[in-house]
Amino acid sequence: MECRMGCGACCIAPSINVLNKTAGERCQYLTDDLLCAVFNTDKRPAACGEFMPEPSVCGSCRQEAMQLITELEQLTAP
């Protein structure tokens, strides 16, 4: 599956510990048009680079991706 341009769900819904980002908070690198400002740079966290979009996580649209990733975050929270 290809990443949906302008989705940003994986930059909002989950926590990203290396960025001190809590679940539901926008990543500091997420642009207004929902793109990653550091996508092809060395500032991009390894955890973000390891995330691979797939239908079971990203669903069929941005709204579904937000819902699915939020649910996964809640299920895996300590």
N, C-alpha and C positions, 0 to 999 in steps of 0.2 A: 504494500500500500504506500502511496506517495503522501507526504505531509500536505494537508490542505493549507494553501496560502491564506493568510488573514484569519486563521482560527485562534491560535494563542491559548487554547484550553490547557495544554501541558505547561504553559508559563503562568497560569493563574490557579488552577484547581489544586495541584499538589504542593506539598511543602518541599523546599529545596534547601537542605541543611547547610550546604557550603555557602549559600547566599544569605543565610539567616532569614529565609522567606517562609512565612507561614502559609498553610493551605488557605486558598481563597484570596490571597493577596497577589497583586500583579508583580511580576518579576521586574526588577529595576532596569533590565535590558529590553523589556517589551515596548515596542514603539506604539504610537497612536493608531497605526494601521495594522496592529497585531502581528508584527514581524519581530524577529530577534535581531537586535542591533549588533550582537557579537557572534552571530552564527558561524562565520568563517574566520574567526580570530582566535588567538590563544587565550582570550578572556572568557571564552565559553566554557562553563564548568563541564568536567568529564561526565558527570551524571546526566547532563542534558544531551551530550553527544551519544550516550549509550541508549537513550530512549528511542525506540523504533516504533513508528506509528503502525497500528494494526486495527482491523475492524472491531475486535473485541474490546479494545480500549478507546478507540476514536469514534466508533459508531459511523453513522452515515452523514452527520452534519456537526457543526460547531456546538449546538445546543446539546446534542446527544453526547458528544465528547466531554463537555463540562460535567454532565450528569454522571457518566461512567467513571471518569477520573476522580470526581469528588467521592463517589461511592468506594472506589478502590482505596483512596486516601483514608477514609473513615474505617474501612475494614483492616487496614494495616497499621493504624495509629497505635502507639504504645499505650 
